[in-house]
Amino acid sequence: MAIERTLSIIKPDATARNLTGKINAKFEDAGLRIVAQKRIQLTPAQAGKFYEVHASRPFYGELCEFMASAPVVVQVLEGEGAIAKNREVMGATNPADAAPGTIRAEFAQSVGENSVHGSDAPETAAVEIAYFFSGLELVG
């Protein structure tokens, strides 16, 4: 399997409960390396631009408001098959459907407040990483 990079966001519901370290431990235990990381406060406009792919969906406004409600931790994870591995570690979007031991099974509060975001494909990962990080910030 190829070495990949993927974007990970630890969402406001998780940062508010001080879960960053526990979540990062799950990524690292799965063999993913954090090669860039920063804690930021998104504005509603920044969240809207990031999630514009969902602009026509009924949850878009609520999602943008939520993502701007408190700090998030944006990071780049690297490893063999990092995109699929990250999604496996995160678990299903609905925490009720998430496998035991996954981040969402353990920490998500609801479908909307599900603690983490991860890229879903190499093309998406490239765009999402570039949204938050310059090439100089990616240090493997």
N, C-alpha and C positions, 0 to 999 in steps of 0.2 A: 504494500500500500504506500502511496505517496505522502510525503510530508506536506501538510496543508496548514493554512492559517484561517481562523474564523473569528468573527466578532462575538463577544459575549457582553451582555449588559446585566448587571445586578440591579434590579429595579427598586423603586422607592419603598415598596413594602418590606423588602429585605434589608435595605440600608437602614431604614428607621428602626428595625429590630436588631441591628448590629450583627447581621449574619454574614458579612463579607468574608471573614476568615473561614467560617464553616463551609461556605459555598466554594471558596477557592480550594480548600482542602480536598473536596470531592473531585474537582477538576484535576488537581495534581495527582491524587491517588489513582486516577484513571489514566495517567500517563501524559496528560496535557501540560505544556509549559506556558506560563504567562510571560509573553514577550513585550507587552506594553500594557500600561494600566494607569487610569486617572479617575479621580472622583470629581464629578462636575454637577452643576445645577442647570438643567435644560430650561430654556424659555418655552412657552407654548409654541412659538413659531419654529424653534429648532426641532422640537418633538414632532410638529406637524410636517416639517420637511422630511425628517427621517422616516416617518411612517406614511408618507404620501401615497404609497402603493395601496393603502387601505382607505383612502379618502372617500370612496363611495360607500363604504360599509357603515352600518348604523352605529357601530361602537367607536368610530374614529375620533370624534370629539372627546368622548370620555377617556379614551386611551391617551390622547395628547395631554389632556388636563392631568391625568394621573402621572404620566411620565415627567411632567414639569412640577409636580407637587412637592418633591423632596429630592435630595441628591441621588445620583446614580453612580455606579462604578462601571465605566466602559473599559474593556480590555480586549486584547488580542491573545487568543490561545493558539498554540502551535503543537503539532504532533502528527503521527501517522493517522490518516483518515480523520483529522481533527473535526471536520464538520459533522460527520455521522457520530463520532465519539461524544462530542459536546451535546448533540441532541439526545443521545442515549442517556447521558448523565443527567440532563435536565428532566427528562420524563415527559409524558403527555401534557399538552397544554391544560387540560382539565385535570386538576390534582386527584380527582376521584378515579380517573383512569390511569394515573401514573403508577409505574411499577414501584414496589417497595424499595427503599434505599435511594431513590432518585431525589433530586433537589426539590422538584415540585411535590412529590409525595410527602416529603418531610417538612417543607417550609412554606409552600404556597397557601394563601388564604382563600383563594377563589380562582375561577377561570381568568378573571381580569387582573387580579393581584397574585400573579403566579411566580413572582420572585426573580425570574430570569428571562432573557431573550437570547436567542442564538441564530446565526445565519443559517439559511436552509439549502444553500448551493454555493459552489465556488464563485459564480458570477455575483451573487448577492453578497457574499463575504467580501469580495474585492471592493464593491461599492460602499458597503457599510463600514469597512475598516477605514477607507479613505475619507469618509464623512467625519470621523473623529480623530484620526491620526495622520501625521506626516510620515514620510519614509524614515526620517531621522529618529522618530520616536519608537520605531520597531527594532528592538535589540534582542536578537535571538542568542 
